[in-house]
Amino acid sequence: MKSRWVADLVLGVRLAVGGSRTSWARLALTAAGVGLGVVVLLLAASIGPAREAKSERVQAAALNLTKETGPLRAREVVVSWQGRHIVGVELAATGADRPAPPGVGRLPQPGEVVVSPELLHLIETDDAVRARFPERVIGVIADVGLPRPKSLLFYAGLSDAHHAGAHPAAGFGVDHRGSTLLPAYRLLMVAAIGALLVPLGIFVLVATRLGATGRDQRLAAIRLVGASRAQVRWIASGETLTGAVLGLSVGVALFFAARPLARFIEVEGVGFFPTDLLPDPLLGAVIAVGVPVVAVVSALVALRTVDIGPLGLVKAVDAPVRRWWWRFALVGVGALVLVVIAAVGSFWRVMADSTMAVALGAGIGLVLAGTGAVLPWLVGRVAERLHPEQVAPMLAVRGLRSDSGMPRVLSGVVVVLTGSLTLQILLGVAAQFTAESAHGARSAADRWVLDLSEHTPVRSLEEAIALVGGVRRVSEVRTYVPRGQAAVQLVATDCAEIRARLRVHDCVPGSAYRTFAGVGVPPAGTRLTIDGHTWQVPRYRVVPGNAPGLYVASGSDPVLGAVPPAELVVVGDPDKAFGDSLLAATGRVDRGVVLRSTFRAGQVELFTSLRSGVIGGSVLLTLLAVVGLAAAAVDQVWERRRHTAVLTANGVPHRILAAAALWQSAIPTALGIALAIPTGLGTAWLVVPAERFRVDWTELATTVATAAVVVLVVSLCTLPALRHAIRPDSLRTE
């Protein structure tokens, strides 16, 4: 008995690989579809290990700062160039022990610099970058010391002028670095993973069902020569397993063949080395086993809906009542998970818990999977109630009643559309947080704020800034918080800056102000100690505004005037070129000076990276869904060619058949869009706090229209196959 089922399984394999050219074409189409899905699955399974490998390199290269004396003195520097960050460390050894960073042969001396390959390319090709790195390049950082292939990184020798502003360091390497992602970004990533993997699974499932009708006809012929129902199931399993295993092999080969290209591909600052892209062993095993199992199970489940008789007839079993409860249960359970998460606490607190983050992704995935399952049931119920009088819609409705293949294929497109609508809302929320994180960098486009360190040579810096064309004003801002006394922030700057910040018009040197929000400011006459000197709070005026602290106009107070400036506010041209010129000028004096608008733009850059990743994943899955839809549509036309030829032979015009094909796609598409819009927006409403929920109706309309046009174009592309199917030779049968 054991050898019997093995023989049946082998027969199924032989039928798949030893048939006619049609069988080979069907097998190749299935393998290509499954292979594309497997490539994306392996890429998704590699993201976790790739991030871990990247994190390990970042931790190994991180400075181990210490409060005590160490073998190094180091100063971390961020240089901006055309919106990109060039990150580096200026180093000096304090003794015989000279620990070098990972990927660097030796510590650079003053006047020397070691750079990453990408930065070396910029130095050689861009004069502006070369001007900011006048040191002699003595080496290139190896891959082990770079976060990603196109990292802009450098290690330079610490000059004597900046030695006092450096910090002691024990070396390189830290055990842990906290996450730099805002909770909104973590929410976006988790939701994107849940929203993108579900349609990928649907695509793989659709690819394994290509050629199902021809497979059933071959099984009917086998039943005719005496095979039992159990034998037919084993034969069907072997035939389906062949396509799935071949597709799995194709996917693995394509993944490893394309992996070396990762070194040259970077999207908005997100990139990995080829060696980083290695699938997680557990997830890889799940993919290797899961794809064939899903293919076989789907084939066996499909056999329940047909009766393969011993006379070679393949006829639909009396269709059971489509059970709806489990479909809506998926949506309900997913929505319940999201509601429970929202009830436990705010999402920004919940996202700190990895378990809750996984639950959130699972909830979104269940909602999307339920949406894909509801569509075939909904199409079937609507088709049962539609009774059109015109011939083309009538043929389309009859086709939808007897064949649920097209709605199942369209489920992938609908799930992608639903997930895209949800992610659009989340992208809008992330954009709000990005704007808020960058707010205050400068209140107007022409205000550029430079953050200074305690040892920055301010006078030399101001002289360099004065040489930049377009500078209208430079204001020093001194900030001080007395320790152990009144918890108040003292801000001393000139009247021009105070007028710009507080909107006052009576400022003269010595004037003092606090806003309505500046609570905690001690009354006038209170004595405070500033750097060992006694300072008395002057009389101040309360003005409208939200700026905290006490603002004092400089020019007549020697105690506050002795505090080193913490900021330089430069008022000049509002264009980006002025910012680059400003950074180039300050970089010649001190690379440690940070343009705050550029520094805050790190969150903007991070949001852009995440947005690009989400949109790229959506586009990729949309293309996969379109490929699956086109392949399934052509396969369906080919499998039904005899029925179509019979209709043509009985006088049905070609244009009626073409219109029926379009109607058969249009009806499920319209129902899918009607299902996707409320589901996608409702899921986002459950995920996003109510005060953050915003809908961009223009973007929504564009997304929906794009999905409709894609389905229409794919349907039109099947017309040549339909024209071929209605030829008289399609009537031939055996």
N, C-alpha and C positions, 0 to 999 in steps of 0.2 A: 504493500500500500504506500509505503514511504517512497519507493522508487517511482510509483505512478504519478504522484503530484510533482516530483522533480522532472519527470519526462514531460508533463503538461507545461510546466514552467519553461522548459527548454524549447518546447514547440512554439510557445508565445514569442520567445526571443528570435527563433528562426523566422517566424512570420514577419517580425519587424524588420529584420536585416536582409532577408532573402527574397523579398517580393519584387514587384515590378518597379519601374521608374517612379510610379506614383507613390509607392510605399517608401522608396528612398527619399523622395521630395517631402513626404509627410514627416518622416523621421528627422530629416535635416531641419525642417521648420520647427519641430518640437524642441530639438536639441539647441537651436539658436535662441529660441525664446527662453527656455530654462537656463541656458548659459548666461544670457544677459542678466536675468534675475539673480543668479548665483554670484556673478561678479559684484553686483551692488550689495548683496548680503555679506559677502566676504569683506567688502570695504567697510560696511557698517560694523562687522565683528572686529575689525582692526582698529577702529577709532579709540577704543579704551586702551589697549596696549600701546598704541602710538602716543596717546597723551601721557601715559605713565613713563614711557621712555623719554619723552621730551621733558617731563617734570623732573626725572632723575638727572638729566644733564643740567637743567636750570639750577637744581639744588646743589649739584656738585660744583657749579661755577659761582654760586652765591657767596658773597663776602661773609666771613664769620667775624663780625665786629665784637669787640670786647671793651669793657671799661678799664681794664688794666693794660699795662704795657705789653705789646705783642711784637712779633717779628716784622710786622708790616705797618705802614701808615698808608691809608687809602682814602680816596675821595671819589665818590660816585658822581658821574656826570651824564647829563642828557642833552644831546645836541639835536636841534630840529633842522630838517632840510626838506623843503617842499611838502610839509605835512607829515613826513616820516620821522621816526625817532631813531637817532643814532646813540646807542647806550654804551657807556664805557666806564672804566675805572682808571684813575691815575694812582700809581703805586710807587712806594719807596721802601727799601729794606732798612731796618734799624739795627741789624746785626749780621752775624755770619749765616744764620738760618734764613734762606731766601725762598719760601714756598712759591711756586709758580701756579698760575691758573690752569685748569684743564685745557689741553690742546695747545699750550704755549711752552716752548722749550726753556726760556729763561725770562726773568723779570727785565722789562725794558728800563734803561737808564734815562735820566732827563734828556730830552731831545730825541728820544726813540719811541716808536709806537709799533704795536702788533695789531693787525686788523683782520677782519673776516674777509673771505673772498669777495663777497658782494660789495663791501666797503672799499676794498682795494680797486675794484672795477670803477666805482664812482670817483675815487681819488684820481685815477688815471684818465678819466673821460670828462670830469666836470671841474672847472676851475674854482667854482664857489666852494665845493667840498674840499678841494685841495687847500684853499686858503684857510680853512678851519683846522687843518691837520698839517701844520708846517714841519712836523717832526720827520725824521728819517724812518721809513718803513723797514723793519728788520726781520719781519716774518709774517706768516699767515696762520690764523687760528685753525686748528684741525677740527674735523667734524665732531669729535668728542666734546669739544668746548662750545658748540653752537646749539642754540635751541632749535633752529630750523635752517635749511640750506641757504636761504636768502637773508639771514639775520644781518643787521647792521650793528657790529660790535667791535670794540677796540680796547686795548690795554696800553696805556702810555706811562712814561716815567713822570713822577711827581716833581715839579720844579720847586726850588727853594721858596719862591714867592707864595706858593699855596700850601706850604708844609704846615703852617699853623692851622689851616682850616681842615686838615685831614684828621681822620679818626684812627685809633689803633685797631689792628685786626690780627686775629690768630692765624688766619689762612683762608682757605676756601672750602666750602662744603657745609651745608646745614642739614639738619634732620628733617625739617618740615617747613613748608611755606603755606600760609593760609591762602584760601581761594581769593582771587581778585575779581571774581564775577559779582556784579550786583544781583540781588535776588530776582529782579525782573529778567535778567539775562539767563539765569539758571532756569527760571520758569519757561522762558522761550525755548531753551535747548531741550528740556524734558518733553514739552508739548510737541516740538518738532520731531523728536524721535518716535513718539507714539503716533503722530499723524503721518509720518512717511513710511513706516514699516508695514502698516496694514495694507495699503494698496500694493506694496511690493509682494506681499504674500498672495494677494488676489491675482496678480500678474503671473506668478509662478504656477498657481492653480489653473489658470486659463491656458497657459502654455502646455500643460500636461494633458489637456483635454482636446487638443487639436486633432482632427481626423477621427473623432469618436464615432461618427456615423459609418464611415468605411470600416472601422474596426468591428462594429456590431454586425455589419453585413458579412464579414469574413467569419465571425463566430457563428452566424446562422448557417453558413455552409458547413462548418465543422459539426454543428448539431445534426445536420442532415445525414452525415455519415455515421452517426451513433454516439457522439460524445454526450456525457451527462452534464447537468447544470453545474455541478461542482468542478468538473474538468474545464468547462467553459470559463469559470471564474479564474482558475489557475492560469489558463492560457491568456486571458485578458490581463492578468497581473504581470505575466512575463513580457507581454508586448508593451505595456505601459512602463514597466520597470526599465526596459531597454532605452526608451527615449529619455527617461529621467536620469539614468546613470550616464548616458552619453552627454546629455546637457550639463550634468554636474561636472563631468570631466572637461568639457569645453569651457565652462565657467572658471574652473580652477586654473586651466592653462592660460586663459585670457588674463586672469587676475595677475598671475606671476609674470606673464609676458609684459604687461603694462606697468608693473610696479616700478621698474627703474625710471619711468618718466616722472615719478613723484618729485624727484630732485629739481626738475625744471618747472614745476607747476606750483604756483602760490596764488591764492585768492585773498586779496585784502589782508595780508599779513598772516594768513593761516597756511602752513605748509609743514611737510614732514620729510624725513629722509626715507629712502626706499626700505632700509632695514627696519624702520619703525612700523611699517605696514605689514604686520604679521598677525593673522586672526587669532583671537583668544582660543586656546585649545578646546575649552568646553563648548564655546559657541561654534567653533569649526566642526566639532563632532556632531552637534545638534543639526547643523546645516547638512553635513554629509549623510546623516541618517534621515533627517526630517524631510528633505526634498523627495527622495524616492518613496518614503512611506506616504507622504501626502498624495503623491501621484497615484499610487496603487489604491489607496483608500478612496480617492475621488472616482477612480474608474469602477471600483466595486459598488460604490453607492449609486453611480449612474446606471449600472446594470439592473438595479432594482426597478427602474422605471420602464424597462423594455422586456418583452417576452420573446425569447429566441426559441422558436418552435422547431421540431424535428423536420418539418416540411420546408425549412429554409425561409420562413416568414419572420420578419422583424416588425413587430407592431407594438405600439405603445400600450402598456398596461393601463387599465382604467386608472386614471390619475387620481390619487388620493387627495383628500381635502388638504390644501396647503396649510400646514400648521403654522400659525402666525405667532404663537405665544413665545417661542424661543427666540424669534427674531427681535421682537420688541423687548424681550427680557434682557438681551445684550445691551440695548440702548438704555433700558431702565437701570440695570446694575451699574453701568458706567456713569450715568448721571448721578446715581446715589453715591458712588464713591467720591465724585467731585463735590457734592453737597456736604458729605461728611467732612471732607478735608476743609471746606470753607467754614464749617461749624466749629471745627477743632480750634482754629485760630486764623489770624490773617495769613495770607499766602507768603508774605515776606518773612514771617517767622517760621512757617511750616517748611519753606524751601530749604532751611538750614538742616533739616532732618532728611537724610538720604532715603530712609524707608518711606517717608511720606512723599518724597519726590518720585520714587518708583511707583507708588500707588497712584499718584497723579497721572503719570504716563500711562499706566494700565487703564485708568478710568477713561482717558481720551481714546486709547486704542479700542476699548470695548464699545464706546459710542460709535466710532467709525466702522468697526466690524459689523455692528448691528445695522448701521445705515446701509452697508453693502448687502446685508442679508434681507433687509426689508424691501429693497427695490424689486427683485424678481417676484415676490409675493404681491406687491402693489401693482406691478404691470399685469400679472395674471388676473387679479380681481377687476382691474379696469377693463381689460380685454374681454372678460366675461360679460360685462355690462354694456359694452359698445356694440352697436348694430348699425354700422354705416350702410348707406344705400349705394354709394359709388363703388365701382369694381376695385379700384386700386386700394383704397382704405380697407375694403372688406377682405381682400387677399392678405393685407398686412395684419389685420386683427386675427384672421384665421391662423396665420403663421405664428403670431405671438401666443395664441392659445395652445398650440401643439408643440411649440419649441421655446424653451426658456433660455436657450443658449445666448442670444443677443442681450437680454437683460442682465445675465450673469457677467458677460464681458463688460457691459456698460457700468456695472457696479464698481469696477476699478476706477473708471473715470469719475464717477460720482463721489467715491471716497476721496480721490485726490482733490476734487472741487470742494468737498466739505472741509477737508483738512486745510486747504488753502485759505478758505474764508476764516477759519478759526485762527490760523497763524497771522492773517492780516491784522486782526484785532490785537493779537499779542505783540506784533511788530510795532503797532501804534503805541501800545503801552510802553514798550522798551524805548521807543523814540522819545516819549514824554520824560522818562527817567534820564535819558541821555541829555535832553535839553536842560533838565533841572541840575544834572551834575556839572554841566558846563556853564550854567547860569552864574553870573557874578564874576566870570573871568575878566570881563570888561563890560561896563554898562553901555558902552556905545562902540560902534565899529571903529572909531578913530582913537580909542584908548587902548594902549598896550601896557600891560603890567609885567614888570620884571621882578621876580623873587630873588633876593640877595641872601648870601650867607653872612655870618658875623665878620668874616675876614675878607670880604669882597673889597677890592680897591675902588671905592665909590667915585673918587675924583677922576681917576683914570677912565673909569667907565663912562662918566658923564662927558668927558672930553671926546671919547670915541663916538658916543651917541650924537654929539653936536655936529659931527662931520657927515652924518647921514642926511641926505636930502629929504625935505618934507617934514622935519621935526618942528613943531610949533611950541611945545612946552615940555619940560621935564620937571616932575615934582617928586621930592623925597618924602616917603611916608615912614614915620617911626612908630612902632607899636611896642607897648610895654604893659605887662601885667604884674603889679606888685605882689610879691610872694608873702604869704602869711598875714596879709592885711585884707582890705576890701577887695572882693573878687570883681574887679572892674578892669576893662581893657582901655588903656589910654592910647589915643591915636593923635599924633602930632604931624601936621603937614601944612603946606602953604594955603593961603586963602583961595587960590584958583581951584585947587583940588577939593577943598571944603565946599565951595560953591557948587562944584560939579556933583558932589556926593549928597549934599543935604539940601540943595536948592535954596540957599540963603543969599542975601544981597548986602548984608551989613557987616561982612567979615573984615576985620583989621587984625594986624598982629597982636596976639594975646587974647583974642575972642575965644569963647568956649561954648560948646553946644552939646546937648544930648537929645535924642529922639524920644518919642513916646514909648518906643520899645526898649529904650536903654535903661531898663530897671537895674537897680543895684548900684547906681552911681552915688557915691557918698555926697553929703551936702557940702556946700562951699565952706572953705575954712578948714576942712579935714586935712590933717598932716599925714603924708605918705612918705615912704623911703624908696628912692629910686637910685639904684647903683651906689648906695651908701650916702646919698645926699637927701636932705629933707626937702620935700616938695609939698606945697599947699594947693589944695583944689581951688581953682578960681571960681568966681561967680559965672554961672552958665545959663544959657537960655534953652528952653525946651521947644523943639521944633517938630513938625510932622515927619514921619518916616519910620523905617524898621531897622536902621543900622544900629547895632549894639555899641556900647561903650561911650566914652567921653571924648569929644573931638576938640582939640586945642590948636589954634592957629599959631604956627611957629614964627620965629623972628624976634621974640623978646623974652624967651624963657631959656636960660643957659642950661638948666638941669635936663629938660627934655631934649634940647639941642645936642647934648652929649651922647644920647642914645644912638647906637648905629642904626642907619636906615634898614628896614626890612623889605621895602619895596621901592621901586622907581616906576612912576607912572609917566609914560611917554604919550603925548598927544601928537598924532601925525596923520599921514595918509591912511585911509581905511583899507587899502588893497593889500593882498597877500604879499606882493613884491616888497612892500615896505617892511612887513614883518620879517621876511627873509634877510633884507638888508640890515635891519636892526640886530638880528641874531648874528649875522656875520661880523658886525662891528663889535658887539659885546664879546663874541667868541675869541677875538684877538686879544682881549684883556683877560677874560676869565671864562673858560668853557662851562664852569659851574653855574653861571647865571641862567635861570630858567624863565622862559616866556610863559606866563601863567596860562594864557589862552591856548598855547600849544600843549602845555602839560595837561590841562583839563580836556584837551581834545583826545587824550588817550581813551576816555570812555566813548567818545564819538567814534574813534577808530575801531574800538572793540565792538560797538553796536553794528558798525558797517560790516565787520567781518562776520558776525553772527547772521546779519541780514543776508549777506551774500551766500553764506552756507545754506540757510533755510531756503532761499529762493532757488539756489542751484539744485538742491535736493528735490524741490517741488518740480522744477523744470525737467530734471532727469526722470523722475517717476511719471511725469506727464508724457514724456516721450515713450517710456516703457508701456504705459497704458495705451498710447496711440498705436504702438507696434502690435501689442496684443489685440487691440480692437481690429486693426486692419487684417492681421493674420487670421483671426477668428471669423471675420466677415467673409474674406475670400474662401476660407475653408468651408464655411456654411454654404456659400453659393455653389462651390464645387460638389459638395456632398448632395445637394438638392437639385443637381443639374437635370436628372431624369424627370423629376416632377415638373421643373420649369419647362423642359422640352415638350412634355405632354400638353401643358397649357398652351404653348405656342402652336403645337400641331392642331389643337382644337380651335384655333382662331383668335386667341388672346393677343392683342397688339403688343409690340415690343415696348412701346412707351408706357403702357399700363403696367407691365412687369417692372419697368424701371421706377415708375412712381410708387408701386407697392413696396419695392425695396427701400426707397427713401422714407415712406411712411413707417415701415417696420423699424427704422432707426429713430425717426422723429418722435414717435409716441413714447418709447422708453426714455429718450433724452429729455423731453419736456417733463415727464414725471420725476426723473432723476434730479433735474434742476430745482423743481418745486420741493423736493425732499431735502436737497443739499443746503439750500439757503437758510431755512429755519433751524436745521440741525447744526450747521456750522456756527451761526450767530448765537444759538442757544448754548452750545458748548463753550464758546468764548465768554458768554455772560456768566456762566457758572464758574469759570476759571478766574476771570478778571474781577477785581473789586468794582462795585457798582459805580463809584465816582470816577473810575478810569475808563469805563466802557464807552468807546466812541466808534462809530461806523462811518467809513469813507464810502459813500454810496457810489461815487464815480469809479473808484477802484473796484468795488464789488460788481458793478455793472460790467466793467471791462473784463473781469475774471470770468463771469458767467457767460458773456458773449464769446469770449475766446474758447471756452469749453464747448459751446454750441457749434461754433464754426469748425472746430477740430473734428467733431463727430460728423458734421455735414460733409467736410472734405473727405474724410475716410469713406463715408457712404458713397460719395461720387466716384472714388477710386475703385470701388467694387463693380461699377457698371461695365468696364471692359470684360471682367470675368463673367458677368451675367450675360453679356452679348455672346461670349464663347459658349456658355452653357446651353443656350437655346438653339444651338445648331442641331440638325436632324440626327447626326451620329450619336448624340447624347441619349437617344431612345434605345440604343442597343443594350441588351442585358443578357445575362447568362442564366 
